[in-house]
């Protein structure tokens, strides 16, 4: 696993210590995620992307199509674009966590899967790909990098949600 991915997971875990369950579940507006929902989203997307790493690694069909312009730029910079992405699903589709243990277990699972694939992703055929809706056709190594990129992207959102928590005086 890259040191960056491990450091991001550590950062999420350290921050988690500072939240009460009420803070994790607090929603400042109906159509805005709580901090807990954001954590669940980061975990679920990481698991999805790691699933794509596995799919690319075991695929035999080579995909000639490549990345979009945005995908090429994002992966070259190893940085998710700093834009707000509107998901097709409503914010309430991502559930609030039942407790911190659920988040800790999810982040632990992501860490384990990243560690497993970090050793194996280099062996994957770079021509075997899975399509990302925005970034185009990505190979196993690119999907692996996307876990880190997406997780870092949500640290910006976390800062906004933390500010809303402070403004609401939720403790």
C-alpha positions as CSV (number, residue, x, y, z in Angstrom):
1,X,0.0,0.0,0.0
2,X,1.3,3.4,-0.8
3,X,2.3,5.6,2.2
4,X,-0.2,8.2,1.0
5,X,-3.1,5.8,1.2
6,X,-2.1,4.6,4.7
7,X,-1.6,8.2,5.8
8,X,-5.1,9.2,4.6
9,X,-6.7,6.3,6.4
10,X,-4.8,7.3,9.5
11,X,-6.0,10.9,9.2
12,X,-9.6,9.7,8.9
13,X,-9.1,7.4,11.9
14,X,-7.5,10.2,14.0
15,X,-10.3,12.6,13.2
16,X,-12.9,10.0,14.1
17,X,-11.7,10.0,17.7
18,X,-12.7,13.6,18.1
19,X,-16.4,13.1,17.1
20,X,-19.3,12.1,19.3
21,X,-22.0,10.0,17.6
22,X,-24.3,13.0,17.6
23,X,-21.6,15.0,15.7
24,X,-21.2,12.1,13.2
25,X,-24.9,12.0,12.5
26,X,-25.6,15.7,12.5
27,X,-27.0,17.1,9.2
28,X,-26.9,20.8,8.8
29,X,-29.4,20.6,5.9
30,X,-31.6,17.8,4.5
31,X,-29.6,17.5,1.2
32,X,-26.1,17.7,2.8
33,X,-24.3,14.7,4.2
34,X,-23.4,14.3,7.8
35,X,-19.7,13.7,8.6
36,X,-20.7,10.0,9.3
37,X,-22.4,9.7,5.9
38,X,-19.3,11.2,4.3
39,X,-17.1,8.5,6.0
40,X,-19.5,5.8,4.9
41,X,-19.3,7.1,1.3
42,X,-15.5,7.2,1.3
43,X,-15.4,3.6,2.6
44,X,-18.0,2.3,0.1
45,X,-16.4,4.0,-2.9
46,X,-13.0,2.7,-1.8
47,X,-14.4,-0.8,-1.7
48,X,-16.0,-0.3,-5.2
49,X,-12.8,1.0,-6.7
50,X,-10.8,-1.9,-5.1
51,X,-13.4,-4.2,-6.7
52,X,-12.5,-2.6,-10.1
53,X,-8.8,-3.2,-9.3
54,X,-9.6,-6.9,-8.9
55,X,-11.8,-7.0,-12.0
56,X,-9.0,-5.4,-14.1
57,X,-6.4,-7.8,-12.6
58,X,-8.4,-10.9,-13.5
59,X,-9.7,-9.7,-16.9
60,X,-8.6,-11.2,-20.1
61,X,-10.4,-8.8,-22.5
62,X,-8.2,-5.8,-23.4
63,X,-10.0,-2.5,-23.8
64,X,-8.6,-0.2,-26.5
65,X,-10.4,2.9,-25.2
66,X,-8.7,5.2,-22.8
67,X,-9.3,8.0,-20.3
68,X,-11.3,11.2,-20.9
69,X,-9.5,14.5,-20.9
70,X,-10.6,15.0,-17.2
71,X,-9.4,11.5,-16.4
72,X,-6.0,12.0,-18.0
73,X,-5.5,15.3,-16.2
74,X,-6.7,14.0,-12.8
75,X,-4.5,10.8,-12.9
76,X,-1.5,12.7,-14.2
77,X,-1.8,15.1,-11.3
78,X,-3.0,12.4,-8.9
79,X,-5.6,14.8,-7.7
80,X,-9.4,14.6,-7.9
81,X,-10.7,17.8,-9.5
82,X,-11.8,20.4,-6.9
83,X,-15.4,20.5,-8.0
84,X,-18.6,19.4,-6.2
85,X,-19.8,16.2,-7.8
86,X,-23.6,15.7,-7.7
87,X,-24.4,12.0,-7.4
88,X,-27.3,10.4,-9.1
89,X,-28.6,9.1,-5.7
90,X,-30.1,11.5,-3.1
91,X,-27.9,12.3,0.0
92,X,-30.1,10.2,2.2
93,X,-29.3,7.0,0.2
94,X,-25.9,7.0,2.0
95,X,-26.8,5.9,5.5
96,X,-25.6,7.4,8.8
97,X,-23.3,5.1,10.7
98,X,-24.7,3.2,13.7
99,X,-21.5,4.0,15.6
100,X,-17.8,4.5,15.3
101,X,-17.0,0.8,15.3
102,X,-18.7,0.5,11.9
103,X,-16.5,3.2,10.4
104,X,-13.3,1.8,12.1
105,X,-14.1,-1.6,10.7
106,X,-14.8,-0.2,7.2
107,X,-11.5,1.8,7.1
108,X,-9.7,-1.3,8.4
109,X,-11.1,-3.4,5.6
110,X,-10.0,-0.8,3.1
111,X,-6.5,-0.7,4.5
112,X,-6.3,-4.5,4.3
113,X,-7.5,-4.6,0.7
114,X,-5.1,-1.8,-0.3
115,X,-2.2,-3.6,1.3
116,X,-3.2,-6.8,-0.5
117,X,-3.5,-5.2,-3.9
118,X,-0.4,-2.9,-3.5
119,X,1.7,-6.0,-4.1
120,X,-0.3,-7.4,-7.0
121,X,-1.5,-4.4,-9.0
122,X,1.8,-4.1,-10.8
123,X,1.2,-7.5,-12.3
124,X,-2.1,-6.5,-13.9
125,X,-2.3,-6.1,-17.7
126,X,-2.6,-2.3,-18.2
127,X,-4.8,-2.9,-21.2
128,X,-7.6,-4.6,-19.1
129,X,-9.9,-1.8,-17.9
130,X,-13.1,-0.9,-16.3
131,X,-15.0,2.3,-17.2
132,X,-15.4,5.2,-14.8
133,X,-18.4,7.4,-15.6
134,X,-16.3,10.6,-15.6
135,X,-12.7,9.6,-16.2
136,X,-13.2,7.0,-18.8
137,X,-11.5,3.5,-19.1
138,X,-9.1,2.9,-16.2
139,X,-6.7,0.0,-15.6
140,X,-6.0,-1.7,-12.2
141,X,-3.2,0.7,-11.2
142,X,-5.3,3.7,-12.1
143,X,-8.2,2.4,-10.0
144,X,-5.8,1.7,-7.2
145,X,-4.6,5.4,-7.3
146,X,-8.3,6.5,-7.5
147,X,-8.9,5.2,-3.9
148,X,-6.3,7.6,-2.5
149,X,-7.4,10.5,-4.8
150,X,-11.1,10.1,-3.9
151,X,-10.3,9.8,-0.2
152,X,-8.2,13.0,-0.2
153,X,-10.9,14.8,-2.2
154,X,-13.4,14.2,0.6
155,X,-11.0,15.8,3.2
156,X,-12.0,19.1,1.6
157,X,-15.7,18.2,2.2
158,X,-14.9,17.1,5.7
159,X,-13.4,20.5,6.5
160,X,-16.7,22.2,5.4
161,X,-18.8,19.7,7.4
162,X,-16.6,20.3,10.5
163,X,-17.2,24.1,10.1
164,X,-20.9,23.5,10.0
165,X,-20.7,21.4,13.2
166,X,-18.8,24.1,15.0
167,X,-21.3,26.8,13.8
168,X,-24.2,24.6,15.1
169,X,-22.5,24.1,18.4
170,X,-23.0,20.3,18.3
171,X,-20.9,18.4,20.8
